[in-house]
Amino acid sequence: MHGEALLDAAVVNNALWCDAVCRSHGYRGAFSARLWTSAHHDLEFYPNAISLRPDVAAAEAVAARELPGRYAVKDSFARLDLAAEGLTLLFEAEWIACRPGAAGAADPGLSWDRVTEAGELSAWERAWAQGDSAGRPLFRPGLLADPRCAILACRREGTLAAGVIAYAAGEVTGISNLFGAGLAAGQLWPSAVQAVAARWPDLPIVGYEHGTDLAFARRAGCQALGPLRVWAQDPPSGRG
């Protein structure tokens, strides 16, 4: 899988992951050939619509919106200007992909294991949120039963040092929510990529990043696939 096909797979994988998170909270999502939508949820960091094709129009992206209220759009191909629709550009990022085995050597002192219990998941989310939480758990225990999902915890000398979520769907494995508690990003990225690849060795690894995280992802062997944008109207949210 190369180029445009890999980008399309990354977009679909991300939409499937967002759908899984929303459904774990009881919010149904809907797929068409052009869009994924879940208009009624208010989950922090997760959009209400994701464009699946580059020719999606602004009117399509906001068609499911109900005013007033929170609504966020992931413009997967950075083609939309939603300012006229009352949305604000939150951030721009880059889709990335990494072939299994491309990350180089990982730190042998780090051990990655799958989170399997609700209490462990709560501790993982607290570490990921770093104290910045609205109080409602975002990652529900139902995700632990999804065979496509692996929430991984990295331990160093028995202490939680990092984490990442991997979601294998649409012929790729998507990674998100990567964090490190006192672990250098240059050490974190190669180790996380290898841990994910060990679980699904035949699938390309995809995701999106921006800023310094994008730079470290590139150093870990990830290639850029193309830009995306996230737009939102009150309140400012939409990352997922």
N, C-alpha and C positions, 0 to 999 in steps of 0.2 A: 504494500500500500504506500503510495507516494503522493506528494503535492496536494492537489485539490481534494482527492479522495480522503487523504489523511485529515485535512482540515474539516471536511464534512463529517467524518467520523467523530472528531473531537467535539464538534458542536452537538451532534446527536447524543453522544455519551453524556455531555454536561446536562442536557435537557432531561435525559433519563434519570440522572442523579438528583436533579432538582425535583423531579416528579416523585422520586422515592422518598425524599425528605418531607415533601408536602403531604404525601399520602400517609406517612407515619404519624402525622398530626391530625389526620382525618380530613384533609383537604384534597379533593379530587382534581387531577389535572387532565387536560385534553390535548391530544396530538392531532394535527393535520399535516399535510405534506409541506406546509410552509411555516407553521408556528406551533409552539407549545404554550399553553396558557393554564393558569390556575389563578383566576382573577380575585378570589375571595380571601386568600390567606394573607396574614400580616406578619409572616416570619421574618425576623431580622436577617439581613444579608442575602435573601433569596428573592429572585425576580418573580413577577406575575406573568411575564411573557418573554419568550425567547424566540428570536427569528431563526428559522432553520434553512432559509434560502436567502441568497444575497439580494434578490429583487423584491423582498417584502417592502411594502410601502408604509409610510408613517401611519396612515389611517388604519391599516390592518393591525399594526402593532398595538394600537390603543383601542381597538374596537370593543374589547371585552371590559374596558374600564367602566367603573360606576362612580360617578362624582357625588359628593366629595369622598375622599379617602386615599389611602396609600396605594400607589401603583408604581411598579418598577419594570423596566424593560431591558433585557440584555440584547443589544444590537450585535449579533454574533459576527457580522462582517463589516462593522463600522461604516455603514452606508446611510444611516438615518440621521435626520436633524429633527429632534422631537421638541425643540424649544417652543415652536409655534403651538404645540399641543399642551403646553404648560409644564413640561418636564425639564429637569435640570441635569446636565451632564455631571455624573459623579466621578467617574474615572475612565481612563483608557488603559487597555492592557494588550498583551500579545499572546495568542495561542502558541503553545509549544508542543513539541513531540520529541521523544527520546527512544531510541531503539534499545531493547534489552541488551545489556552488556556494554553499553556505551559510556557508562558513568565513571569507569575507572575503579581504582581500589577504594574500598570502604574501610573504616576504622574497625579492626577486629574486636575492639573492646566494647562495641555497641551491640546490643541484642534487641531484635525487633520481634514482638509477639502480637498475636491477634487478641483484641479485647473481646471477651466472651460473656462477661457478667455485667448486670446493670450497675452495680456499685462501682466497678472498675471503669465503666463508661462515664459515670458522673465525675470521678476523679480526673479522667482524661479530659473531659470538657472544661472542668475548672482550670486545668493547666493550660489548655488552648486559649480560653477566654482571658487569662491573666487578670482575673478580678473584674473585668469589664463585661458584666452579664446583666441582662434585664430581669433575671430571676426565673424565667421559664426555660427549662431545658430545651435545647435546640435539637440535639441528637437523641432520639427515643430508642429504648431497648429493642423495639421491633426491627430496627436496622441490623441488629446483630444476627438475626435469623435469616437475613437475605443472603443467599449464597454468592451473589454478585458483589457484595460489599465486604470489605475488610478494613476495620478501624484498627490501626496498628499503633502500638505503644513501644517506644524505644527506652530501654533501661541501661543505665551505666552504674555498675556496682549496686544493683537493686533499686536505684532511684529513677523515677520517671524523668527522662531527659528530653524527649521529643515525641512527636506523634504525626501521623498522616492518615488520610482516608483514601482508600483505593476503591474504585467502582468499575468492574469489568463488564462492559456491555457495548454493543455496537461494534464489535471486532477490535476494540482498543480497551485499555485500562486508564481511566481518568484518575488523576490525583488532585487532592485539594486539602485545604486546612492544615497545611504543613506548618509545624511550629517546633521550636527548640528552646528549652529552658536552660540557658547557660551553655548552649551548644553552638559553636560557630557555624554560620551559614555555609562556609566553604567545606565544612565537615558534614553538615546535615544533609545537603542535597545528594551527594553521591551515595551516602548510606541509605537514604530513604528510597532512591530510585532502585538500588539493588535489592532492597527488602521487598519492594512491590514486584519487581521482575521475578523474584524467586517464587512468587505465588502464581503468576501468570506469565511464564517464560516466553510464550509464543506471541504475546500481544504487544504492540507498540504502546508506550506510555504517553499520555497526553494530559494537558491541563492549560492553565493560563496564569500569567504573572505580569507584574509591572515593577518598575523601579529597581531597587537593589536586588529583590528576589529574582527578577528576570535575569539580571546579570549573573547571579550565582547558578541559576538553572542552566544558562548557556554554558557556563564553565563546567557544569556536570555532564555536558554532552547533549543537552536539549537544543533543537533547532527551532527557529521561529517559523510559524505557519501563516500568520496574518493577524491584523488588529481586530479588536472588539471594543465596544463602548457599553457602559451601563448608565441608563437614564432613570430618574425617579422623580416623583412628585411626593409631597409631604406624607410621611417623614422621610429624611434622607437615609436610604438603605438600598439594598439590591445585590450584595456580593454573595455568590454561591457557586 
